[in-house]
Amino acid sequence: MKRIFTAVLLTAIILGDIYLYRQPYFGIETPEKIVLQKGEHFSLDDYVKIDGGEGICIEYIDDININREGSYSLRIKAQDAKGRIKEKEVEVIVEDAA
């Protein structure tokens, strides 16, 4: 009985370590929607914040055209020094300035 308990406990510890290692320990903070005026210049750094982590590399993938009204998609991909990845998608609305 002790062997079974020890094996189960050891398995739980190993699986817990694997689960925690695979979980990103940093977060991507953004508003749900970013609303811009047509032709407005903006910096993504004003809207995107990384919470926690060290050595984070950020990639922005978007189809935003600030000179045309519409709804666009912004995908943010962040990777830490250990190779853990976190992604988030944000809707960007470009409205007529009038």
C-alpha positions as YAML, in Angstrom:
chain: A
units: angstrom
residues:
- id: 1
  name: MET
  ca: [0.00, 0.00, 0.00]
- id: 2
  name: LYS
  ca: [2.88, 2.38, 0.80]
- id: 3
  name: ARG
  ca: [4.42, 1.69, -2.62]
- id: 4
  name: ILE
  ca: [1.20, 2.62, -4.41]
- id: 5
  name: PHE
  ca: [0.85, 5.79, -2.35]
- id: 6
  name: THR
  ca: [4.49, 6.73, -3.03]
- id: 7
  name: ALA
  ca: [4.09, 6.06, -6.77]
- id: 8
  name: VAL
  ca: [0.91, 8.15, -6.95]
- id: 9
  name: LEU
  ca: [2.51, 10.99, -5.00]
- id: 10
  name: LEU
  ca: [5.64, 10.94, -7.16]
- id: 11
  name: THR
  ca: [3.53, 10.93, -10.33]
- id: 12
  name: ALA
  ca: [1.48, 13.87, -9.06]
- id: 13
  name: ILE
  ca: [4.64, 15.85, -8.29]
- id: 14
  name: ILE
  ca: [6.11, 15.17, -11.74]
- id: 15
  name: LEU
  ca: [2.88, 16.06, -13.54]
- id: 16
  name: GLY
  ca: [2.55, 19.21, -11.43]
- id: 17
  name: ASP
  ca: [6.07, 20.31, -12.37]
- id: 18
  name: ILE
  ca: [5.37, 19.66, -16.05]
- id: 19
  name: TYR
  ca: [2.10, 21.61, -15.86]
- id: 20
  name: LEU
  ca: [3.69, 24.58, -14.08]
- id: 21
  name: TYR
  ca: [6.67, 24.65, -16.46]
- id: 22
  name: ARG
  ca: [4.40, 24.80, -19.50]
- id: 23
  name: GLN
  ca: [2.25, 27.61, -18.11]
- id: 24
  name: PRO
  ca: [3.43, 31.11, -18.98]
- id: 25
  name: TYR
  ca: [4.26, 33.07, -15.88]
- id: 26
  name: PHE
  ca: [3.74, 36.38, -17.62]
- id: 27
  name: GLY
  ca: [0.65, 38.03, -19.00]
- id: 28
  name: ILE
  ca: [-0.33, 40.29, -21.87]
- id: 29
  name: GLU
  ca: [-2.48, 43.20, -20.75]
- id: 30
  name: THR
  ca: [-4.52, 45.08, -23.36]
- id: 31
  name: PRO
  ca: [-7.93, 46.68, -23.63]
- id: 32
  name: GLU
  ca: [-10.62, 44.46, -25.19]
- id: 33
  name: LYS
  ca: [-10.89, 46.92, -28.09]
- id: 34
  name: ILE
  ca: [-8.63, 49.69, -29.31]
- id: 35
  name: VAL
  ca: [-10.52, 52.56, -30.96]
- id: 36
  name: LEU
  ca: [-8.56, 54.94, -33.18]
- id: 37
  name: GLN
  ca: [-9.50, 57.90, -35.33]
- id: 38
  name: LYS
  ca: [-8.83, 57.64, -39.05]
- id: 39
  name: GLY
  ca: [-5.29, 58.86, -39.79]
- id: 40
  name: GLU
  ca: [-4.32, 58.94, -36.10]
- id: 41
  name: HIS
  ca: [-0.76, 57.95, -35.34]
- id: 42
  name: PHE
  ca: [-0.42, 55.56, -32.44]
- id: 43
  name: SER
  ca: [2.08, 53.29, -30.75]
- id: 44
  name: LEU
  ca: [1.18, 49.76, -29.77]
- id: 45
  name: ASP
  ca: [3.34, 50.18, -26.68]
- id: 46
  name: ASP
  ca: [0.70, 52.62, -25.37]
- id: 47
  name: TYR
  ca: [-1.92, 49.84, -25.44]
- id: 48
  name: VAL
  ca: [0.06, 46.64, -24.76]
- id: 49
  name: LYS
  ca: [1.75, 45.88, -21.44]
- id: 50
  name: ILE
  ca: [3.59, 42.71, -20.45]
- id: 51
  name: ASP
  ca: [3.03, 41.73, -16.82]
- id: 52
  name: GLY
  ca: [5.88, 39.76, -15.26]
- id: 53
  name: GLY
  ca: [8.58, 37.64, -16.82]
- id: 54
  name: GLU
  ca: [12.09, 38.41, -17.98]
- id: 55
  name: GLY
  ca: [13.63, 38.45, -21.43]
- id: 56
  name: ILE
  ca: [10.27, 38.74, -23.16]
- id: 57
  name: CYS
  ca: [10.28, 38.99, -26.96]
- id: 58
  name: ILE
  ca: [7.08, 40.48, -28.42]
- id: 59
  name: GLU
  ca: [5.79, 40.08, -31.97]
- id: 60
  name: TYR
  ca: [2.85, 42.07, -33.35]
- id: 61
  name: ILE
  ca: [0.92, 40.63, -36.28]
- id: 62
  name: ASP
  ca: [-1.72, 42.93, -37.71]
- id: 63
  name: ASP
  ca: [-3.57, 44.15, -40.78]
- id: 64
  name: ILE
  ca: [-4.34, 47.63, -39.40]
- id: 65
  name: ASN
  ca: [-4.79, 50.44, -41.93]
- id: 66
  name: ILE
  ca: [-5.17, 53.71, -39.99]
- id: 67
  name: ASN
  ca: [-6.21, 55.52, -43.18]
- id: 68
  name: ARG
  ca: [-9.29, 53.36, -43.79]
- id: 69
  name: GLU
  ca: [-12.31, 52.92, -41.53]
- id: 70
  name: GLY
  ca: [-12.98, 49.40, -40.37]
- id: 71
  name: SER
  ca: [-12.43, 46.65, -37.87]
- id: 72
  name: TYR
  ca: [-8.98, 45.07, -37.78]
- id: 73
  name: SER
  ca: [-7.26, 42.29, -35.92]
- id: 74
  name: LEU
  ca: [-4.11, 42.64, -33.84]
- id: 75
  name: ARG
  ca: [-2.40, 39.47, -32.66]
- id: 76
  name: ILE
  ca: [0.25, 39.74, -29.97]
- id: 77
  name: LYS
  ca: [2.69, 36.89, -29.45]
- id: 78
  name: ALA
  ca: [5.09, 36.99, -26.50]
- id: 79
  name: GLN
  ca: [7.83, 34.48, -25.70]
- id: 80
  name: ASP
  ca: [10.00, 34.35, -22.61]
- id: 81
  name: ALA
  ca: [13.61, 33.25, -22.28]
- id: 82
  name: LYS
  ca: [12.52, 29.66, -21.52]
- id: 83
  name: GLY
  ca: [10.55, 29.47, -24.76]
- id: 84
  name: ARG
  ca: [7.11, 29.69, -23.16]
- id: 85
  name: ILE
  ca: [4.61, 31.44, -25.43]
- id: 86
  name: LYS
  ca: [1.50, 33.47, -24.72]
- id: 87
  name: GLU
  ca: [-0.77, 34.93, -27.40]
- id: 88
  name: LYS
  ca: [-3.64, 37.39, -27.36]
- id: 89
  name: GLU
  ca: [-5.87, 38.85, -30.05]
- id: 90
  name: VAL
  ca: [-7.36, 42.35, -29.87]
- id: 91
  name: GLU
  ca: [-9.91, 44.08, -32.10]
- id: 92
  name: VAL
  ca: [-8.82, 47.46, -33.43]
- id: 93
  name: ILE
  ca: [-11.53, 49.83, -34.68]
- id: 94
  name: VAL
  ca: [-10.65, 52.72, -36.98]
- id: 95
  name: GLU
  ca: [-13.38, 55.36, -37.06]
- id: 96
  name: ASP
  ca: [-13.92, 58.43, -39.22]
- id: 97
  name: ALA
  ca: [-12.52, 61.52, -37.49]
- id: 98
  name: ALA
  ca: [-15.54, 63.64, -38.47]
...
